[in-house]
Amino acid sequence: MKAIEWLGNALRILDQTKLPHEIVYRDALSYKEVAEAIEQMEVRGAPAIGAAVAYGFALGALEYQGNREGLPSFMEEVQDRLSETRPTAVNLFWALRRMEDRLRECWDVDDLDEVRRLLIEEADRIADDDRRMNRLIGEYGNEIIPEKSNVLTHCNAGALATVEYGTALSVIRKAHETGKTIHVYADETRPLLQGARLTVFELLRDKVPVTLIADNMAGYLMQQGKVDLVIVGADRIAANGDTANKIGTYSLAVLAQAHGVPFYVAAPTSTIDIKVANGQEIPIEERPAKEIRECFGVAIAPEEVNVYNPAFDVTPAKYITGIITEKGIIAAPYSVNLLKLMVRS
Ligand code: MRU
């Protein structure tokens, strides 16, 4: 099941807000529709958002009706709209930068259709890179998975959060495929329940043994020795290794350290933001209050209650045992090793 699929003149988006009970697709024909789908989290997960904005950018060029000279300023509007959708996942800005660079390289191409073709080609490359990186994350990550293990994961860092295969779930899938006895505890991940709705859905389809738990149960499980390691995805990794991921990840990392459980982050290098020195500089998205006051349209709290709804938190690097990337696994000191990793081909 693909989170996104390019149809040649539209981006097919699997509406993840309806999963697991309904499988509904939206064919976005304009960059504004892609932006809306990202804001409403029909498509979500850092790498999937990156690929979606790349195709959204290409769609903007397809929609453009003016002459060649006017294209760059129109594309700035496209880029601005796509940039304002979700602030934390750096893959979004990474993909837009690649698209912008490609457009700039086309400055001497007069034929608008040729420019459009080259932009679609770049978006395809971004999607292909994601597929390739995720497979490699699985290969490298599998090295740290014991023959028999119970792995805890948070939110959804699976195929649905990427172009294909996933990041944290890529490691889990690879371990399962290579015959290891792996069992997953999936945090339900309030408020939007990506764990309960998406991770569980993906793992059941792949026949990977999975047990769903409420978010507040992780500590008790670790205390009972039921968790061998934790693997999560990431939305942005700062130059010092501090990692932003779905709200609740930080608490898990602290719990893991208190119980001597290894805590891994799995992410492609497109999620590493070397320009951001540390976690305090990572912008954290705040989402609407109704996501907390309600659970899928059903009120669960008094309407007038104050709500705080940060979508992500930052796990300080000191709690992270290793970062699994498509170029290998790195450990502390992250300030040194992330820089080395980024220059490695
Ligand atoms: O708000 P979401 O569902 O987009 O958050 C997703 C996550 O936090 C994922 O763990 C992260 O994007 C990595 S996905 C491979």
Boltz pocket constraint, residues with backbone or C-beta under 6 A from the ligand:
constraints:
  - pocket:
      binder: B
      contacts: [[A, 44], [A, 45], [A, 46], [A, 47], [A, 89], [A, 154], [A, 155], [A, 156], [A, 157], [A, 158], [A, 161], [A, 162], [A, 166], [A, 167], [A, 168], [A, 194], [A, 232], [A, 233], [A, 234], [A, 235], [A, 245], [A, 246], [A, 247], [A, 266], [A, 311]]
      max_distance: 6.0
